[in-house]
Amino acid sequence: MAVAIGVLGIGSPALAETWVSFPVLLAQVRSGPLIRAIINPARADVEIKFRNLDEWHAYYPRTRQVDLQRLLHARQIPVLFVPLHQAAAKPAGASHHRLRYILAGVLVVCALVGVAAAYLLRRRRPADPAGLC
């Protein structure tokens, strides 16, 4: 498939991506024809894109991120940051409904116990002998 793409001269984004070492990437940032850079702080990697739409990727030491940003800013290269993923929040309504069902079940059980207690107390009363009261 890649040979057919190469023979036909059709560009492919997967073929344009190249992983290089950080010093090689830094040399291109200093002097290459770049159009943008993407920094991913979570993975500590950077992607630069050239005018011919080639992409280079490299892992950078976390201590060098500030230096990299300063260099990109000095060359006026647009920089994008990949946002950190945050855990999805659970919907608050689901737990409230569960608590309501539990409370309703407890109230039903209490009501049944009260009815049963009233029935047993009424049934156990001694019969009133005639005329003693």
Helices and strands as residue ranges (DSSP letters): H 2-8, H 13-16, E 17-19, H 22-31, E 34-40, E 45-50, E 55-59, G 62-64, H 65-74, E 79-81, H 92-124
